[in-house]
Amino acid sequence: MDGIRLGSGRAGGPIGTATIVYVAPDDADISLGVVRGGLEAACGNEWGSLPRRLDDKLTPGTQLMLQRPRQQVFEGRRLVVHSSGPKLVRLVPAPGERADLFGGTSGAVAFSGTTPVAMVLKASSANEALAMRMDSVMTLVGQILEARPTGPAPEVAKDAKDVDRIVTLPQGDPLDAVSWSAHPVDDAVDPAAMLAEEGAWIFQLGPEPVHLTLRLARTDRLSRIRLRTAVGTGSAIPREIGIVTDSSTDAARPRPSSIPAPEMTPDGEFDLRIGERFAHTVTITIRSSWGGASPVRLDAVSID
C-alpha cells in the first residue's frame, strides 16, 4: 500500500513511488494511488478529460489499439471488441494480429484514437482479454475524487488503528491552540494535545467547515505551513483547506489576511510555502474530505 516502486517501460525512463489511498469496493480490482518522483510528470491524461460514457465506442466489432509495456518500449496491438457489457468488455486480436494477449497484458490500456476506453484486467488466454470500461473506472474512482458532502457526511468505518497510528512533522515554531470548532470523537485528542504529539485530532465534518486557530507563541512571522494526516486508519483525509493569518494582537481590531492554499493530497500531505509575512495567529479551515467522508483526521501541524 505504501512505497510502491514504479518505473516506465523505457530504458532510462522516469521512476517514482506510489501510495495507495483508495481501493474500490466489491473486488473491482481498481486502486487509486498518489504518484511521486520523476514519474509524476508522466501520469497521462487529466482526470476531467477521461470519458464518462462509452456506449458508442465499445460496440462489438469496433477496432481499438492496445498500448502495453513490452521489452522496454510501449507496444501497440490492434484489438477488436468481441462483446461489451455495462462494466466489462471482451477483446480479441484483430485480423492479422498475433494471438499474444497473455503475460504482461494486465493493466494495459485500449484506445479508440487518442481516447482511453478500457483497461485490461486479465488475459485468460492468448486469444482474448477481459477489460474494464474506462467509464466504469471513472465511476469507481470518482467516489473519492469527486465526492462533495451536501448533507451529513457518511461515516467511515472505525478501525483499530484509528487512534494508535500517528504521523509527525519536523518541529516548527512553538504553537498554542486558541480555539477549534469541532470536538474530538471518542478516544481521540483535542488540537492542544495533538500539538504536543499525544495523538491525532479526529472530528466529525458535515456541511459546515471546521476551524482551528493557532497562535505563534515565540515569533511574529511565518513562511511555511505544513499539515499531515495518516492514511489507512479508517478516518477520512482532509481535502479543501483554507488559511487565514492575522497580524493583530488585539482581538477587537483584527487584521485578517487570506492565503490561497492547495488541497491536501489524498495521501495526507499539505505543504504551503509563502513569502515571509507577519502573523500573530493562523486559522486553518477544513472544508471537505476526500470521498466526502467523516470523521476526518489531522495528525500534525508545523509552522515556520
N, C-alpha and C positions, 0 to 999 in steps of 0.2 A: 504493500500500500504506500510505502514511503521510500524515497531514494532510489526509484527505479531507473536504471541506466538506459538511455536512449541513444541511438545513433542513426545517421542517414544510411541509405543503401549505397552511397557513392564513396569510393576510396578518398579519404581526406575530407569527407563532408562534415558538417557540424554535428556536435554531440550535445547531450544535455541530460537532465534528470526530470522525473515527474513524481508528483504526489497525487495519489488517487483521493478525490474529495467526495465522490458520489458513485454509488453502484446502483444501477437501475433495478427496479423490483422484478419479481416473477421470473428469475433466471433468464433475463433478456440478453445476457452476455454483452452488455454495454456499460462501460465505466467512463467517468469524466475525470481527467487529470489536469493539474496545473503544471505546465512545462517551463523549466528554467534552464539557463545556459545558452550556448550558441544555437541550439535547435529552436529556441523560442521564436527566432525570426523566420522560421520555415514552417510555421503551423498551417499555412494554406489559407483557404477561403475565410472571409469574415462570416461570423455566425449569421448575421442578418441577410447574407446573400444566398444561404442554402435554401433548397426548395421546400415549400410547405405542402404542396400537392403534386403527385407524380403520376396520376392515373393515365394521362395521355402519353407518357414517356416510357411506360413499362407494360405495354400490351404485348401479347405473345407474337413472336416474330421480329420484334424490334432489335436492331443491332446496337451493341454497346462496345465500348473499349475498356478492357480491364487493365488497370495500372498496378503493378506489383514489383517489389524489390527482388531482384534476382541477379546473382553474381556481380554485386556492387554497382548495378545500374538499375534504372527503372524500366521494366519491360512492358510493352503494350501487347495485348492479346485480344482479338476480336471475339466477342461472345454474342449469343442470341438469347433473348428471353424465351424460355420454354413455356413457363406458366407463371402467373402472378396472382398473389392474394393480397389482402389488406395490409399485411405486415411483411411478408416474405416473398421472394421471387426465386425461381429455379433457373439457373443459367447454364447453357451448354456451348461448346465451341462452335464458332461459325463455320460454314462450309470452307474447307481448305485449311483450317487451322488444326494444329496438333492437339490431341487429347492429352493434356498435361496439367490438369487442374489440381492435382494432389501436391502436397508438400510445399509449404510457404505461401499458399493461396489465401489462407485465413487472414483477415484484416485488409486485404487488397480492396481497392475501390473501383467500381464500374462507373464509367462516364457516358453520358449522352452529349456528344460535343464537348463543351467545357463544363457541363453541369454534372456534379457528382450525384448519382441516383441510387446507388446501393453499395453496401459493404459486405463482403463475403464473411460468413460465419464459419462455414466448414465446406470442404470438398469431400464428399462421401466416396467419390471415385474420380478417375481421370477424365470422365466424360460429363460430369455435372458438378455444380457448386450451388449451395444454398446461401442466399444473401438477404440481409435485412434492408428493406427500402429506406432510403435516406429520410423520407418524410416521417417514417416511424421512429428513426433515430432522433429526429428533431423533436418529436412529441415526448420521448423519454427524457432526453437531456433538458428539454425546455422546462421540465418540472422543477429544476433547480435554477436554471439560468434566467427564466422569465417570470417566475412566481413573484407576485406582489400582494401583500395582505390587504384585503379590502374590508375585512371584518376581524373578529377574534382570530388570532393566528392558530393554526393547528399545532397540537402538541408533538414534540419529538420524543421518541421512546427513551425512557430513562435507562442509563447504562451504569453498571457498577463502577466504571472508570470515570464517571462524570465528575465527581468531586476530587478524586485522587490524583488525576493526571494534571500537571501544571507545566506550562512553558514560561520562560523568563526572558528578560531583555537585559542588555548591558546597563549598568547603573547610570542613570542620568542625574539631573539636578533634583535635590530634595523636593518632594511634593506633599501637600496636605489635601485630603479630600474635604471639600467645603460642603457640597450638597449633591444629592442624587435623587432621581425621581422614580426609582423602582426598587422595592425591597428585594433582597436575595431570596431565592427559593430555599426550601428546607435543606439543611446541611451545607449550603454554600455560605460564603462570607460577603461582607459588605465591601465597598470600594476602599475604605480605610485599611481594612485587613488585607485586601488584595495588594495595595501598595507596599505593605510590609511583607509580601510574599508568603502569606499564610494560607492562600488558596485562591480560587477563581470566583469572580462575581458572576453569578448565574441568575438571570432575572427573566420575567415574562415580558414579551414585547407584543403589543397589539397594534391597533391602528394609530395610536398616538406615539410619537417618538420618545425615547428615553434620554435624559440629560445627565451628565456628570460634570460638575465644576470642580476644578483643581486649582490650588494656589501654589505659586512658586515661592518656596519658603526662604531661599537664600540668594536669589538673583532677580533681576527685573528685565531680563531679555531672554529670547529663545530663537533657535534657528532650525530645530528639527523636532518632530513629534512622531513617536512610534507606538503602535498598538500590536498586541499579539493575542491570538486565540488558539487553543489546542484543538486539533481536528480528531475525529474518530471517537468522540466522547459521548455521543448521544445528544449533545446540545448543538444549537444552530450557530453558524458563523455570522457575525455582523456583516452588512453589505454597504449600504449608503451611510457615509459618515459626514457630519458637519463639524466644523471647527470655528470657534469664535474666541478671540483673545480680548482682554480688557486691560488697559494700562492704568486705569484709575485705582486708587486705594480708598476712595470714598464711595461707598455703596449708593449714596444718594445722588452721585454725579458720575454715572458710568460712562466709559468711552469704548464701547464695543467695536470690534473690527473683525469682519468675517474673512476667512481664508478659503479659497477654492480648494477642495480636497478630493482625492481619488476615492474609489471604493476600496474596501478591504478585499483582498483576493480570497477566493474560496478556500485556500489553504491557510487562512488566518493571519495574513501579513498586511500591515498598513505602515507605510513609511513616507512621511511628508517632510520634504526639505524646503525651507523658505529663506528669503533674505532675512538677516537678523532684525528683529523687531522688539520693541519694549512691550512687556506684558506683566501684569500682576496676577491675573487668573486666566485659565483656559477652560472653556466649556466644550466638551465633546458630546455631540448628539448622534445617537444611533437611530436611524430612521427605518431600517429594514434589515432583513436577514436573507442569506442565501436559501432559496426554496420557500421563503415566507414563513418559516417555522419558528417555534418557540418551545421552551425557553432559549434565550440567547446567552452566550458566554463571552466573558472578557477576562483574560489571564494576567495581562501585564500592560503597563503604560510607562513610557520613558520620554522625558522632555529634556532637550539640551539647548 
